Amino acid sequence: MVQGADSSDWSGFLGRPSREVSLRELGAVNTDKTILVTGAGGYIGSALVGTMGEIGARELILLESSEQNLESINRKLSNHRFRVRHTAI
């Protein structure tokens, strides 16, 4: 679970205890990587896109079935303070 995210108990859903993950840990694994985000225009996907951009992903590939949602997240990324290369599919 990312710190600062909803503190719901996901252990039943996951089938294991939840684990706190810091942005530093995410950055250590994902910095300078190309990351595919499915459902990129949805609630969870768009939050994930923002987090991956902030931690220094080299490129984000945004996959979304809704053209409207895809255009929205694509526009937000283009105007965001961090400039991560991204491809909307």
N, C-alpha and C positions, 0 to 999 in steps of 0.2 A: 504494500500500500504506500502511495506517495504521501509524505508528510504534508499536512494541510488539506488533504482530500477528505471526503466524507468518512466519518469514523464508524460506519456500519460494520457489523461483524460478518465478514465474508467467509469465515472458516467452514461453515456448513456447505456453502456453494463451492468452495475450492477443494473441499475434502482434506484440508490441512489447515493448520493455524496460519493466520495472516502474518505478514512480515513488513515491518517499516523499511522503506527504501528512501534514501535521501537523494536530492538532485545531484549531489557529488558522486554518488554511486552510479546513477544513471549516466552522468556525463563520462565517467571513467570507461563505461562499456560502449557508449554510443557516439562519442565525439569523433568527428571526421569520418563518419560512416554514412552510407546511403541507406535510408530507412523507408520502407513501404508501410503506409498507414491505410488500412482498409476501413471503410466507413468514415473517411476523413472529414466529411461535412456534418456528421452527427454530433451529438452532445459530447460523448466520450472521445470520439475521434478528433474533434476540433481542439479539445483540451490537450490531447496527446500531441497533436501537431504543434501547438504553441510551446509545450514543454520541450519537445525534441529540437525545435528551432532555438530555444533559449540555451540549451546545453551544448550547442555547437555541432549539430549534425551537418555533414557536408552537403547532403541533398535529401529532400523529402519527395517521395513519390506518393501523390494523393489519389487514392482510389475511392470513388463514390458513385453510387447508382443514380442519385438525384442530381441532375444537371444544375438545378438552382442552388442546392447546398454546396456543390463543388465550386461553382462560380463564387459563392459567398466566401468560402474559406480561402480560395485562390486570391480574391481581392484583398482580404484581410492580411494575408501573408505578404502580398506585394506592397502594402502600406505599413507594415510592421517595422519597429525600430531595428530588429535584427534582419539582416539580409541573407536568408538562406535560399540557395537555389532550389527550385521546386518545379515539379511537373504534375499537372492535373490530368487525370485519366478518368 
